[in-house]
Every structure is written in C-alpha cells, then in structure tokens.
Amino acid sequence: MKRSIVIILAIIFFSVNLIAENMMNYPKTRKNNVVDTFYGIKVEDPYRWLEDDNSAETAEWVKAQNKVTFEYLNSLPGKAKIKERLTELWNYPKSGTPFTKAGRWFVFKNDGLQNQNVLYTMNNLKHQPRLLLDPNTLSEDGTVAYTGMDVSSDGKYLVYKIARSGSDWNEVYIMDIDSGEMLDDHVKWVKFSDLACRKDGFYYSAYDKPEAGDELSKANSYQKIYYHRFNTAQSEDELIFENADNPIRMYAASLDESDRYLFVSETESTTGNALYVKDLNKKGASFSLLAKGYKHDYVPLGVIRSKVLVLTNHQAPTYRVVAIDPKHSAEENWVEVISAGTNTIEDVEICGGKIFVKYMKDVSSKLEIFTLKGKYLADVKLPGICSVESFRGSQKGKIAFYSYSSYNTPGTIYKYNTISGKSEIYFKPVVKFDPDDFVVKQEFYESKDGTKIPMTIFHKKGLELDGNNPTFLYGYGGFNVSITPGFAKSSLYFAEQGGVYAVANIRGGGEYGEAWHQEGTLLKKQNVFDDFIAAAEYLIDKNYTNPEKLAIRGGSNGGLLIGAVINQRPDLFKVAIPAVGVMDMLRYQKFTIGYAWATDYGTVDDSEEMFKYLLGYSPLHNVKAQDYPAIMVTTADHDDRVVPAHSFKYISEIQDKNTGDLPTLIRIAVKAGHGSGKPTSMIIDEYADMFTFIMYHLGM
C-alpha cells in the first residue's frame, strides 16, 4: 500500500511538471525588421537589438528569461541533494604545482570550498608555506579573481593581475612580499597579457581605455606592449612595441630565465605567430625577427649557449624543437634539437640541464627526457590514461614538480629529482570516493568520412551495456585545443549516479597535431559536427545508451558545436547544454576579440563561398520549426570573449520555432564571464542546476 502511494505521488508530480513544460510562458521577445545582404542574399536578424548590452530593454529581457529558468529549475526534484553531493565532492584540500621565481618558491592552495585559490610562498621547500595573497578577501562574493603573476628580479615584489566579474579586462597591483604592503601602482586596461618582470619594473600588454559602455562588447584593437617602473603612475609607462598599421594584431612579452632576452610574440589569431627578440644587455639594441608569422607557432623555451630554443610546428605538424641563433636567424641556419614524431609535442620545459618533453599519445600524456643537444635519455614513468600538467622547474635547479590526474584520480603533485630521475609524491588529495569503483577506457570509432576518432569513456565498474544508460557526451573541436583526461568533480558525480561520461576528441582540436586541427577549420568545419554526431551514434550502436538517455554539452567553440548538431540531428539527443557558445557565425568577428577566430572559422567577407558555408551551419541561422531536445543555454552578463548576445539571439530563435514539448531555457549568470576565475560557489550552483535539468530529463 505504501509503495502504491509513492508511485501515485510520483506520477502526479511528473504530470504536473510535464504540464508546466507544455504551458511554459517564455518572455515575449520583440522582433525588429533588420535585414543584411551578403552577395545578393538577404539574411534576417530580428533580434539584433539584444546585442546592446547597455539597454534597459535587454536588461529586462535577461531578468524575465532568468525568472522563467530558475522557477522551472527550482520546481524539479532532487536539486538540493544534487548540490549537497557536488559540494561534498568539491570539499577537499587542493594544491597546485610548486614553482620557483627569483629565489623563492610559490604554490597555490585551496582548503576545499574557497571561492578562489590562495597564493603561498616559502624561501625553500623545507619551510612551511606562508600566505601571501588571498583573492577571497578582495570581494565578498568571490567574483574578483587572480589571473596571473610574476616576481621582481630581486625577489622583493609580487606583481599580480586580477579580473572582476569574469571579464577579460585585468588590473595589475604590486605587493612587497616580505611586508605585505601594497604599492600605490595600479595598471588598468590590461588584456590577454603576460607579466614579465625585469630590474625595476615589468612588461605587459594593454589596450587604450575604451569609451564608457563599450567595455564588454566593442572590438579590441591596437594592443601595445609597455614597461612599467615600480612606484610610478601608469601614464609614465614606456611604450615598447606596437604596430599601428595592423590594429587587430596582438602582442605578448616574455623573458628568458636570465632576463637578458626579451621576446615579443605577434599574433593575428589564436594560432600562428611571428617571434621577435631583443638583447637587453646591449645598449641601443632593437628587436630582430627570429621567425616570420603567422601561419605557424613559435614558442621560445629558453636560451642555451646563446641559442634560442623554440617549439614550433613549422615543417612539423606534431611540433619539433629548434635552436635559433639571434645573430643568424634565417631558417637555413636553424638547428633541429628534437625532431617531430608520431606523437604530438604538447609542452617543453628546460629543467636541471635537461629537456623534458610532454607528448600526447592517443590523448594521453607521455613524458620523455633529452639532453640539451636533443639526445633521448629516458621516460618519466606514468600510469594509465592520464594527463600531466604543469611540469615546472628551473634550468639549473635540481628539483622539478609535475601533476598527474585522470578521470578517477584527482590532481596528485610529484616532486622530481632531475639528477636521480626519481619521482615521489609531494601532495596527494583525499576525495570522498573510491577510484577503484570506476573504469577509464578509450575506444575508437569511425566518423562519416571513415576517419578514426578517439573517445574516452568513464563509468562505474559493472556497467551493463543494455542500451539504457544515461550518458553525457562532451566535445570541443577547435583552435588546436586538446581535451585530455583529467579529474573533474562534475564527471565523477555523473558517473556515481550510474551515468556514462564520454569525451569525443574530434577534429579541430590538437590531439594529433596541426593536421588534425586544420581538418576541422574553415571549409572543413562540418567534419567537427560529423565527428560528434558519429560519437553519439557509436555510443548508441554499442549499447551504452539510446537517444532518450543521451545528454550533450560543450562550451565556447563547443557551444557552437552543440548548437550546430542539435539543428542537424535533433532526434539524436534528449538534452543539450550549449555553454557560452559562438552562435552567430555572420557577425562574431564584430565583437571584442572575435576577429582573432577567423583563422578557424573564416568570415563572411572572405568570399561568397565562405559566406554560404558559414550560413549553412551557423546555429542562429539554422534553427528550424522542428522538435528540439530539452535545451538549457548558459551564458553570463560579463562574458566579453563570446558576448552573451550570441546566446540571447539563439535562444530567442529556439523559443520561437521549437515545435516540441521539452523546455528551451537560458541561464544567464550575473557578475560572471566566459568561465575563467569563476568562484567555487557559483560553479557548484551552475553544475547543480545543470545536473538537475539533465537528470530529470534523462529519467535518472
């Protein structure tokens, strides 16, 4: 009798929610008669007014959409329990990889639920770390985040950047490390910048101050490199590098370990750069070109015997290391130190008189050691399908650190002796779960054109392949970015609930080098969508799941991916979470840094062929009158990388044209940006909402 009552109550609850979905009262979104003409083809853009992030009407629209979304999410069962377990999984002490600067050691730590990681310092590794910078004290809600640092050459000052509310705009402050006192220096309008300290100041990259109201949407142009001297005003900063003839190029300054050579990387997009060098020990020296741009990558690694070691994919799609003499930098004088191989080189570090090369082999890390002349010495042994992050040391130091993680292994820090070659655990986190209860495996599937694509799959042991498992498929597929196996509390939570978590390493990423990247760009972008659709079909064919049990998610370029595939194959998925996505492929280049993505996407101005190709898959322009999966778009009001107008316009089209009964919502975070620096509390809230939405619609 008791069981019957429970079942009846469950049916009533489900019915009430189903009715609520069918009768969901979305805000009425006004349409404008805005039409653009490209190559004689007219394209409507009725929600253009939502691009104005300063208008009162847009603000009211955001408020109305959030009201509908949060009322719906709060009506679903299990949210409190989901948030409780996510909080428990997040709540464990964490440590970053220790690193050394100007004779001091530094490390970031988090006691578990701190909104921002805290910076500690120590004079040597035998000393207890001393708290140096706690970003949690900079704002009550945790929305002021640390974004980068360097240390003055004499070890006296900490120079650090912060960002507010998730924006890409940074501010620079300076602290006396011993006393904790702050200098009056305050450098603003810094963006996409490293910090490079030398002598009595530091190098940084910045833009001119934008006009009020344009800070979060106007295209960024004319970036410059400056040198700021300690205890002076920003107005006195010295202009070091600019190119007034090319307003969309970007510049980053860095120094070699001896502080003698200043490098400037000049880029036009997210990949490919020119590389300049200047010998700061030579009075009156000017910058000389080490490597021409902008088709290939050139990353300076350090200076060995007056030769600059550079990591490049020039004539090496999987990357190689070359030595370039600044005095004789013509390509015919380059000396190859480490050749390109089958596996892609991800990172290179010079430590203790040796070269440590991190390779990616079928999406898993592999660490090899070479002499400074490029002779192979040994491997650093690593267990299983894993990611190695942050291998850090100094050119002459005997100690280096690296971190290891996998889907069932939280970030463990290892201390490595560069002389003996031995690793020992420096920090091992304790998380409230048993890693032996889970399986991490890799499978390969065929895409539409026959290309073999790797996919990592994570689930509980003993999973029955009955075609009925709730499954969460993630993808990115762009900008040479590789999605490698690493510990994530969110994927662990889903697997704990009996779900399958899968990551498809689709083309457009960097998993197999530059060729893999190029196969998912420009007029080959459809390969990315085909690869992801094939991943979903594979999971269904192999009886992991079925379309009624399949949820998908991707962020940024991955949000574009999700928007495109649910337009093309809405029948294949039950739930879709497009996060901070690039949805308007005809206008993306007009906002903030969007023009830098053109090497991956192309623009409507390139050619009629490119315009028609973009129009053919643009998520915003291909929404149809059809049944869509349950959709929850996520974005943020301070996202000045992929401006929220993309998501605003897209969900307006979906809500207008969706013929199905499932909800199509947008969750707009306040005082948040593209994702970087988001406080822990906000992250947990977002994942709790996401899993409440996903699990309800997958029947979990």
N, C-alpha and C positions, 0 to 999 in steps of 0.2 A: 504493500500500500504506500509506504514512504517513498519507494523508488518511483511509483507511478506519479505521485505528486510532483517529484523533482522533474520528471520528464515533461509533464504538462506545463509546469512553470517555465521550463527551458523553451518549449515550443511557443508559449505566449511571448516570452522575451524576444525570441528570434523573429516572430511575426511582427512585433511592434517595431523592431529595428528595420525589418525589410520594408514595412510601410513607410518608415521615416526616410529610407533611401529613395523609394519611388516618388515621394512627395517633397523631396529636398528643395528648399526655397533658396536657390542661388541668387546672389545680388544681380540686379539688372545692370548689365554693362553697356553703356552707351556706345553706339556706332557712329563714326564720322565718315563722310564721303571723301576718303583720301585714296587717291589712285596714283601709282607711279608707272611710268612707261619705260621699259627696257627693250631696246632693239625692236620697237614697234609692238611689243606685247604689254598689255595693261595688267597691273597687279594691284589688287585692292589691299589696303592696310587700315581697316576700320577702327582698330584700337590704338592708333598712333598716339593718341592723347595720353595713354598710360606711360609713355616714355618720359613724360615730365614728372620727375621725382620731387619737384618742389610745389606742385599744385595741390590745392586743398581738395580738389575732386579726386585725385589719385590717392591722397591720404584717407579719404572717406571710403574709397573702394577697398583699400587694404584692410581697413577696420571691419568693413562688412564681410569680406571674404574670411578673415580670421574668425569672426564671430560664428559663421556657419561651420567652419572647420573644427574649431575647438568644442563647440556644442555637440557636434557629431562624435568626435573622438572621446569626449567625456561620457557619452552615452553607452559606449562599448564596454563589454565585460573584461575584467582582468587587468585593467591598466595599472592599478595600484600594486598588484602582485608582480607584474612585469617590471615596474620601476624599482620595486624593492630588491628583486634579484639582480637587476642590472647594477644597482648601487652597490650591492654586496660584491659583485664581480669586479667593480672598479676600485673597491676599497682595499687596496693592498699597497705597501710601500714600493716605490719605483725609483730606479736610478738610471741616469744617463751614463754615457761613456766618459770617464775622466779624460781631460785633455790639459796640455801644458801651454802656457803663454808667458813670455818674459820672466821665466824662472819660477813661476807659480803654477800650482795645479788648481783646476776648477772642475766642478761637477754639478749637474742639475739633479735635484731630488724632488719627490712628491710623497707626502705621507699617506696618500691614498685618495682622498677626495678634495684636495686643494684645487681651486679653480685654475691656478697657473703653477707651473713648475718653479722651484726656488733654486737660486744660484748660491753655491757654497765655494769657498776657497780654502786652500791649505798650502803651507810653504813647502811641504814634502809629503809623500804618501804615508809616512808613519804618523803624521799629525791627524787629529780629529778635524773634520771639515768645519769651518766657521761660516755661519750665514753671512752672505754678502748682499744679495739683492732678492727681496721678496716682492714680486709683482702683485701678489694678493693684497698688499697694503696700498696699492695705487688707485683702487676703486672698490666700492662696497660690493658691487655685483660681479666682479671678476672680469669685466669686459675691457680692461686695459691689459694688454699682453706684451711680454718681452718678445722681440723679434730678431735680435742679433747683437753681437758684441765684438770688441777687440780690447786689447790691453796696451797701454802706452809702452814704448820701447824700454823704459826704465822700470816697468812694473808698478808704477805709482798710481796710475789712473785706470779705472774701468770706464770704457766708452760703450754705451749701450743704446739700443733703439727700442722704442715702444710703438704700439699701434692701438688706436682707440676704436672700440665697437666693431672690430673685424675689418676695418678699412685697410687698403694697401698703403695709405699715407703713413709715414713714420716720422717720429721725432727723436732727436738724439740728445742724451744727457750724459754728464760726466761726474763720476764719483771718485773721491780719494779712497783707495782700497783700505788703507790702514785705519783712517779715522772715521770713514763712513760719511764724511761731509760732502755735500754736493757743491760743485762749481756753479757759477751763475750761467754758464754756457747753455744755450738752448737752440738747437738747429732744427728747422722745420722744412716741410715740403720735400722730404726725402722719400724716394720711392724706387723699388726694385734696385736696391743698393746694398753693396757690401760696405764694411768699415775696415780700413787699413791704416793702422797707427804707425807713425814713424817720427822719431825725435820729439818735437814739442807740439805735435798735432796729429791729425788724421785726414785721410782721403775719403770722400763719399760722393754719391751721385744724387742729383736733385733736379727738380723742375722749377720753373718760375711759379710764384704764388698764383693760383687760379682765382678767377673772379668769384665773389660770393655767390653761392647757389650752384656753381659748376663743379664743385669739388668731387662729386661722386659719379659724374656721367660724361663730362666733356673729354674729348680725345686728348691724351697726354702727348706733348710734343716738345722738342728741343731740350732733351735731357743733357746735363753737363756734369763734369767732374770738378769738385772743388777740394781745396785743402784748408782745413780749419785749425787755427792755432789755439791752444788752451788759454782760457781766461781772456778771450776776445769775443766781440759781437759777430754774429753771422754776416752782417753787412761788410765786414772786413775780410771775409774769406777770399782766398786766391783762386781764380779760375785756372784750372789745369788743362782741361781738354774739352773741346766742343767741335761740332761740325754744323755750322749754320746753314749749309747747303742741303742738309738731309734731316729734316725735322723729326722724322719718325725713328731714327736710329737711337739705340740705347747703349750706355757705356758703363762698364764696371771696372773698378780699380782694385788691384791686389799687389802684394809684395812677396818677394821670395823670403825665405827664412832669415836671411842675413840683413834684410831691409835695404839691400843695395839696389835691387832692380824693381822698378815699378812697371807693372803690366796693365795694359788697358785692353779690354775686350770690347769690340764694337759689333753690335748685332742689329739685324733688321727684323728678326722674328724670334721664335722660341728655339730655333736650332740654326746652327751655322754662324760663324763669327770671323772677323778679322782680329789679329792679335798684334799689338804694339808693345815695345819695351823701351825703357829709358834707364840709363845708368845714372843713378842719383849721386854717385860718388864723383862724377865728372862734372865740374862746373861748366854751365852753359850747354850741357848736352841736350839734345832734342829727342823726341820719340822717333824710333825707327820701326819699320814694318817687319815683323817676324813672319807672318803668314797672311796671305790675301783672303778676304772674305768673298761671299757669305754663304757658300754652298756647303762647306764642311765645318766641323767643330775643331777648335784648337784650345786645349785646356793646359795652362802652364802648371807643371808639377813641382818644380824647384830648379835650382841651378847647381850643377855638378861640374867642377873643373871649368868654370866659365862657359859651360854649355847649358842651354835651357832645355830641360826635358819637357816634352809636350805630348799629351794624349790627344790623338786625332783619328778621325775616320776618313781622312783624305787617302785615297787609294787603298782603303781598308774598311769595308763596311762593318766589320766586327771590332774595329779600333786597333791601333798599334801605338807604341811609344817611340818617338824620335828625339834625337838630340840636335838642337839648332844653335849654331854659333851666331850671336847677335851681330858680329862684325862681318859675317859672310852668310847671310840668311837666305840666299837663293836656294830654291828647292833642290837643286842638284848637289848642294853641299850638306843636305840633311843626312844624318846617320841613324839608321834604324837600330834601336836598342832592343825592343821587344816586338816581335812580328805578330801580325794578325793571325788568328787561328779559327778553328770551327766555332769555339765558344766566344761569346761577346764579352769584351772587357767593360766592366761597369765602373770601376774606380781603381785608382793607383795611389799609393802612399809611399813616400821615402822615409824609412824608419831605421835607425841604428845602422846606417851604412848599407842598407839593403832596399830592394824594391819589392813591395808587396802588391800583388795584382789580384783584384777580386773579379773573377769571371762569373758569367751566368751560363750554366749548362742546363738546358731544358727548364728554365725558370727557377732553378735552384742555385745557390751560391757555391763557388769553388774558390779557394784561396791558395795562391802559389807565391813562392819566394824566389827572387832573382838577385844576382849581383848587380852592382851599379852599371856593369857593362852588358847586362842582359842575359847572363848565363843562368839557366834554371838550377835551383838548389834543392827545393823540397816543396811539399804541400803542407799547409796547416790543416790537420785532420778535422773534419766537420761531420756531424751525424745527420743522416737522412735528408729529407726535403726541407730546406731551410733558407733563411736569409741572414746574411752577415751585414751588419750596419756599422757605420762609424768606426772604421779601423783608424786609430789615431795615435800618433807618436811624434817624435821629432827626428830630424836627420841624424843627429849624433846620440840620441837617447838610447838607453838600453831597455827601456820599458815602453810597451805599447798596450793599448786596450782595444777590444772589439766586442760587439754584442752579437748574440745569436738568438734567433727566435723562429718559431714555426706556428702553425695554427693551434697546436696543442702544447706549445712551450712559450711561456712569457719571456720577455727580453732578459736574458742572462748575460752578465758582463764578465768577460775573461781578461785576465792580466797575462800578457805575453812577454816572455824574455827573448829579446832579439838575438842574444848570444847563444843560449842553450836551445832555443826553439821550443821551449815548453810553455804550455798554457795552464793556468789554474783559475778556478772560479774566484772572482772578486766580489760579485754580488749576484745572488740568486733569489728572485722574488718568490713569495709564497702566496699562491692564489687558492681560493676555496673550491678546488675541483681536482679530479684525478685524471691526469693526462693519459693514463693507460686505458681509460674508458673510451677513447676516441681513436679514429683512424684518419690518417692523412695520406692520400694517394694521388697519383697523376695518371690521367688517361688521355689518349689522343683520338680525335675524331676528324672526319673529313668535312670541309666546307663545300659550298656549292660548286666551286671550280676544282675540287679534288685536293686542295691544299690541306696538309695535316696541321691541326691546331691543338696545342696542349691545353688541358683543363685540370686544375687542382680541385679535388673533392674532399670534403671534410664532414665526418658524421660520427655518430656513436657506433661502437662495435656491435655486431649482431644485427645490423640493419637488414631488413627483409626487402629484397627487390621485387615488390608486388605491384609497382606502378602507382602507388598511392601515398608516397611520402611527400610531405610538404617540403618544397625546395626553393632555395633563394639563390638566384644566379646573378653574379656581378660582372660588369665589364667596363672597360675604358676605351682603348683602341685609338690612341692619338699621340702626337707630339713626342714620339720616341720614348714615351714613359712606359716602364715595365712594372707590371703588377706582380710582385713577388710574395711568396708565402711568409706571413708574419702573424704574430699573436694579436688578435682583436677581440675585445670583450664581447662585442656585438655578435660576431660569428660564433663564438663559443656559446653564447646564450641560445642562439637559434638551434645549434646542434644539440644542446642539452634538452631542448623541448622535443627532440625526436626529428628535427629537421635536417635536411641536406644543404650544406653551404658549398657553392661551386663558383670558381673564378675561371672565366674563359680568357685565355691570353691571346686575344685576337690581333689581327694585323693593324698597323697604325702605331702600335707600341714599339718598344725597343728590345723585346725579348730575344730576337735573333739578329740584332744589329740594324744598320741603316736600311738595308734592302727590305726588311720586314716592316719598318716604318713607312717607307715610300709606297709599299703595296696597299697602304690604307689612307693615302692622301689624294687631294685634288680630284682628278677624273677617275680615281680608283677608290674613292671613299665608300662606295657601295659594298666593297669587299668587307669592310668593318661590320656593316649591318648583316651581310650574308653569314659571316663567321659567327656572329652572336645568335642569329636565328638557328643556325646549324647546331650550336651548342645546346639550345633548348630542345631541338628535335632529337639530339643524341640522348639527352637525359630521359626523354620520354621513350625513345626506342629501346633503351637499355633497362627500362622498367624501374628507374629511380622514382619517376613521378608521372603526372599527366597534366594537361592544360588547366584543369580545375585546381591544381595544387602547386602551381608554379608562380613565384613572385620574382620580379627583376628590379635591379637598381643600378644606377650609375650617376656620377657627379661631374659637373662641368662639361668637358667634352663627352664624358659618359652620360650626362643628362641629355645631350644631343642624341647619343646612341639610343637611349630608351625612347625618346620622343619619336625617332625615326622608325624603330622596329614595331612600335605599337600602332603606328599608322599603316605599316606594311603588312603586319601579321597580328592583328588584334585577337584572333582566335587562339593564339598560341599561349597566351598568358592570362592569369586571373588577376594579378595585382602588379602595378607598375609604380615605381618611385623615381621620377626624373628629378635629380637634385641640381640646383644652381646651373641649369643647362643653357647651352647656346642654341636657341630655338629659332631665331630669325636669321637665316643664312644670307639674306639680301642686304641686311643693314648692320650686322655685327661689328663691322670694321669702323663704324662711325662713333663708337663709344670707348672711352678710356684707352685701354691698351689693345683693343680688339684688332687693330690693323696688324699687330705682330703675329696673328694667327693665319695670315693669308698664305704662308708657305705650306700649311697643311690643308687649308680649305679652298684657296682661290677666292676671288671676289667677282661681283657682277661686272666690274669694269674691265676685267681681263679679256674677255671675248664673249661673243654670243653663245658659243658652245659652253663656256664655263657658267654663264648665267643660267642657261637651260638645265645644266646638270645640278646646280645648287637649288634651283626652283623645284627640281624633280624629287629631292629628298628633304628639303627644309621642313622641320617638324611643324612650324607655324603654318606653312602654306600647303600642307598636305593632310590637314585634318579633314575628315570626311563625315558624311552622315552615315554612321555605322555604329555598331555596338562596341564600346570600348571596355577594357578591363577596369577594375577599381583603380583609380589614379589618385595619388597624393603628390602633387608637385611641391618641392621645398625650395625656398629661397630666403633672402634676408635683405633688410632695408638698407644696410650699409655695404652691400656687395658692389665694390667698384672695380671688379675684374670682369665678371659676367653680370652686367647690370640687371636688376630684377625685372626690368621691362620685358626681357625675353620671356620670363615665366608668366608675367602678368598677361601679356598678349596671347600667349599659347593657351593658358587655362581658359581664357575668355572664349577662344575658338572651340575648345573641347566642350565647355559647358553649353555652348550654343548649338553644337551639331551632334553631340552624343545621343544616339537613339536607344541606348541600353539603360538598364535599371541601376547599375552599380554607380556609386558616388564618384564624382570627379572634383577633387578639392585642391586647394593650395594652402600650404602652411608657410606663413611669412614671419620669420624670426625678427625680433626687434633688437636693435643695438648689436647686430651681428653682421658678418660679412661673408666672404666666399668660403670660409672654414678655418683659416689659419688663426690661431690664438683664441679660439672659442673656449669659454670657461667650461670646466668639467660639469658643473650643474646644468648648464644649457645643453651640453652634449647628451647627458643622461636623459633629460626631458625630451629631446628630439628623438632619441632612439626608443624611448618608452612609447611615444606617440606612433612612431613608425611601426614598431612590432605589434602594438595594439591593433593598428589598421591592418597589417599583413596577416597576423594570426587569426583575426576574426574572419577575414575573407577567405582564408585557406582552410577554415574549419578546424583550427587547432585547439 
